[in-house]
């Protein structure tokens, strides 16, 4: 199958270059020469048979390509060719608008929405009293038909009555602006990297421990805090571009 589906098999020979490095180079060349994005690569067993190498060699070659972002693994399904990462500049926009500008069809799955007492961290971010209710909204954001980000946001309940009756699969920023006259016009955001926990990995269809980019943002309409949201983006599908200028 490896030969007919994925092209001719190159030779791996003993020598100064380790076998796992030779196999990595072969697989990289196949990705660059035409393996389609998000399609599975041959199984470990197929690669072992095709190239006459051990399972440890195959796993080391694949591990290197996963770390480089060329491949990605899906728990229980296999290893796949990574697509080109979506590149984003840091600016204030809804996910829907952000993906549309990049030519990707955005979709949203609402996983949870409920009004709950505001947790302490949320009260501090939104400047709420101890007994203030908030809307807790968890959404899975899709781009090009594949999971891109898991988003967990909190919104003041008293300012946004009936938020759960709106279509939250659409742009929430548009809803805030048109239905509540509370357009989001500025925000503060912190970004860091972390490994996917089990629940995040399951939602995003990655393996536990896979790299994620985390965005935590407090957004305002004028002087009023409206949103406190944390978004976990797949590290194999998303990257950030910034423009820096030198000082005097």
C-alpha positions as CSV (number, residue, x, y, z in Angstrom):
1,X,0.0,0.0,0.0
2,X,2.8,2.4,0.8
3,X,4.2,2.0,-2.7
4,X,1.0,2.3,-4.7
5,X,-0.7,5.0,-2.6
6,X,2.2,7.1,-1.6
7,X,4.8,6.7,-4.4
8,X,8.0,4.8,-4.8
9,X,10.0,3.7,-1.8
10,X,13.4,5.2,-1.3
11,X,16.3,3.2,0.2
12,X,17.4,3.6,3.7
13,X,21.0,2.4,4.2
14,X,23.4,2.1,7.2
15,X,25.8,5.0,7.4
16,X,26.7,8.1,9.3
17,X,23.2,9.5,9.0
18,X,20.8,7.8,11.5
19,X,18.0,5.8,9.9
20,X,15.3,7.9,11.7
21,X,16.8,11.0,10.1
22,X,16.8,9.4,6.7
23,X,13.2,8.3,7.1
24,X,12.3,11.8,8.3
25,X,13.8,13.3,5.2
26,X,12.0,10.8,2.9
27,X,8.6,11.6,4.6
28,X,9.2,15.3,4.5
29,X,10.0,15.1,0.7
30,X,6.7,13.2,0.2
31,X,4.8,15.9,2.1
32,X,6.4,18.7,0.1
33,X,5.9,16.9,-3.2
34,X,2.2,16.3,-3.0
35,X,0.8,14.4,0.0
36,X,-2.5,16.3,0.5
37,X,-3.1,18.2,3.8
38,X,-5.1,16.4,6.4
39,X,-4.8,12.9,4.8
40,X,-3.3,10.0,6.7
41,X,0.2,8.9,6.2
42,X,1.0,5.1,6.0
43,X,0.7,3.3,9.3
44,X,3.8,2.4,11.5
45,X,3.5,-1.2,10.3
46,X,3.4,-0.1,6.6
47,X,6.4,2.2,7.0
48,X,8.4,-0.5,8.8
49,X,7.7,-3.0,6.0
50,X,8.3,-0.5,3.2
51,X,11.6,0.8,4.5
52,X,12.9,-2.2,6.5
53,X,13.3,-0.3,9.7
54,X,12.2,-0.8,13.3
55,X,9.1,0.6,15.0
56,X,11.4,2.8,17.1
57,X,12.9,4.3,14.0
58,X,9.5,5.0,12.5
59,X,8.3,6.6,15.7
60,X,11.4,8.8,16.0
61,X,11.0,10.1,12.4
62,X,7.3,10.8,12.9
63,X,8.0,12.5,16.3
64,X,10.4,14.9,14.7
65,X,8.0,15.8,11.9
66,X,5.2,16.3,14.4
67,X,7.4,18.6,16.5
68,X,8.2,20.6,13.3
69,X,4.5,21.0,12.5
70,X,4.8,18.9,9.3
71,X,2.6,16.1,10.6
72,X,0.0,15.9,13.4
73,X,-1.5,12.9,15.3
74,X,-5.1,12.3,16.2
75,X,-5.5,10.0,19.2
76,X,-6.9,6.6,18.0
77,X,-6.9,7.6,14.3
78,X,-3.3,7.9,13.2
79,X,-0.9,10.5,11.8
80,X,-1.9,13.1,9.2
81,X,-0.3,15.7,7.0
82,X,-0.6,19.1,8.5
83,X,-2.1,21.8,6.4
84,X,-0.6,25.3,6.2
85,X,-1.1,27.1,9.5
86,X,-3.6,30.0,9.5
87,X,-1.5,33.1,10.1
88,X,-3.1,35.9,12.1
89,X,-2.1,39.4,13.0
90,X,-3.0,40.6,16.4
91,X,-6.0,42.8,16.0
92,X,-9.5,42.9,17.5
93,X,-12.0,40.9,15.4
94,X,-14.4,38.1,15.8
95,X,-13.3,34.6,14.9
96,X,-15.8,34.5,12.1
97,X,-14.4,37.7,10.5
98,X,-10.8,36.6,11.2
99,X,-11.3,33.3,9.3
100,X,-13.3,34.9,6.5
101,X,-10.5,37.3,5.8
102,X,-8.2,34.3,5.3
103,X,-10.6,32.6,2.8
104,X,-11.7,29.9,5.2
105,X,-15.3,28.9,6.0
106,X,-15.8,29.4,9.7
107,X,-18.4,27.4,11.6
108,X,-19.2,27.3,15.3
109,X,-20.6,24.5,17.5
110,X,-22.2,25.7,20.8
111,X,-21.2,23.2,23.4
112,X,-22.6,24.9,26.5
113,X,-24.5,28.1,27.4
114,X,-25.9,28.8,30.9
115,X,-26.3,31.6,33.4
116,X,-24.1,30.9,36.4
117,X,-22.7,32.8,39.4
118,X,-19.6,34.6,38.3
119,X,-16.3,32.8,39.4
120,X,-13.9,35.0,41.3
121,X,-11.5,35.4,38.3
122,X,-14.4,36.5,36.1
123,X,-15.7,38.9,38.7
124,X,-12.3,40.5,38.9
125,X,-11.9,40.8,35.1
126,X,-15.4,42.2,34.5
127,X,-15.7,44.3,37.7
128,X,-18.7,42.5,39.0
129,X,-20.2,42.1,42.4
130,X,-19.9,38.8,44.3
131,X,-23.5,37.7,43.5
132,X,-23.5,38.9,39.9
133,X,-24.7,36.4,37.3
134,X,-22.8,35.8,34.1
135,X,-23.4,33.9,30.9
136,X,-21.0,31.0,30.5
137,X,-20.6,30.1,26.8
138,X,-18.4,27.4,25.5
139,X,-18.0,27.1,21.7
140,X,-15.9,25.0,19.4
141,X,-14.7,27.1,16.5
142,X,-14.2,25.3,13.2
143,X,-12.2,26.6,10.1
144,X,-12.2,24.8,6.8
145,X,-14.2,21.9,8.3
146,X,-11.7,21.1,11.1
147,X,-11.5,22.2,14.7
148,X,-9.4,25.3,15.2
149,X,-10.2,26.6,18.7
150,X,-12.0,25.8,21.9
151,X,-13.4,29.0,23.4
152,X,-14.8,29.5,26.9
153,X,-16.3,33.0,27.5
154,X,-18.1,34.8,30.3
155,X,-20.5,37.8,29.7
156,X,-22.4,40.0,32.3
157,X,-25.9,38.6,32.7
158,X,-27.6,41.8,33.7
159,X,-26.2,43.7,30.6
160,X,-27.1,40.9,28.2
161,X,-30.6,39.5,29.1
162,X,-31.7,36.7,26.9
163,X,-28.3,36.1,25.4
164,X,-29.1,32.3,25.2
165,X,-32.0,33.1,22.8
166,X,-29.7,34.4,20.2
167,X,-27.9,32.3,17.5
168,X,-24.5,31.9,19.2
169,X,-23.2,29.9,16.2
170,X,-22.9,33.3,14.5
171,X,-20.5,36.2,15.3
172,X,-21.0,37.1,19.0
173,X,-19.5,40.5,18.4
174,X,-22.1,41.2,15.8
175,X,-24.8,40.2,18.3
176,X,-23.4,42.4,21.0
177,X,-23.3,45.3,18.7
178,X,-26.7,44.9,17.0
179,X,-28.9,43.4,19.6
180,X,-27.5,45.1,22.7
181,X,-25.8,48.3,21.3
182,X,-22.6,47.2,23.0
183,X,-20.0,47.0,20.2
184,X,-16.6,45.7,21.3
185,X,-14.1,48.4,20.6
186,X,-11.0,47.5,22.6
187,X,-9.5,44.7,24.6
188,X,-6.5,43.5,26.6
189,X,-5.1,40.1,25.7
190,X,-2.4,37.7,27.0
191,X,-1.0,34.8,24.9
192,X,0.9,31.8,26.1
193,X,1.5,28.2,25.1
194,X,0.5,25.1,27.0
195,X,-0.1,21.4,26.4
196,X,-3.6,20.1,25.7
197,X,-5.3,18.5,28.6
198,X,-7.6,15.5,28.0
199,X,-10.9,17.5,27.6
200,X,-9.3,20.1,25.3
201,X,-7.6,17.4,23.2
202,X,-10.9,15.5,22.8
203,X,-12.7,18.7,21.7
204,X,-9.9,19.8,19.3
205,X,-9.3,16.3,17.9
206,X,-5.6,16.2,18.9
207,X,-3.6,14.0,21.3
208,X,-3.3,14.9,24.9
209,X,-0.1,17.0,25.3
210,X,-0.3,18.5,21.9
211,X,0.8,22.1,21.7
212,X,-1.9,24.8,22.0
213,X,-1.8,28.6,21.8
214,X,-3.9,30.1,24.5
215,X,-5.5,33.6,24.2
216,X,-7.0,35.2,27.3
217,X,-8.9,38.4,26.6
218,X,-10.9,41.0,28.4
219,X,-13.0,43.0,25.9
220,X,-14.8,46.3,26.5
221,X,-17.5,48.4,24.9
222,X,-16.4,51.9,25.8
223,X,-15.6,51.7,29.5
224,X,-17.8,48.7,30.2
225,X,-16.2,45.2,30.4
226,X,-18.3,42.9,28.3
227,X,-16.3,39.7,27.7
228,X,-13.8,37.6,29.6
229,X,-12.8,34.7,27.3
230,X,-10.1,32.1,27.0
231,X,-9.4,30.4,23.7
232,X,-7.3,27.4,23.1
233,X,-6.0,27.2,19.5
234,X,-4.4,24.2,17.9
235,X,-0.7,24.8,17.5
236,X,-0.5,22.8,14.3
237,X,-3.2,25.0,12.6
238,X,-2.6,28.5,13.9
239,X,0.3,31.0,14.1
240,X,0.7,34.7,14.9
241,X,2.3,37.4,12.8
242,X,3.4,40.7,14.3
243,X,5.1,43.8,12.9
244,X,7.7,45.4,15.1
245,X,9.5,48.7,14.7
246,X,12.8,49.7,16.2
247,X,12.9,52.4,18.9
248,X,15.0,55.6,18.8
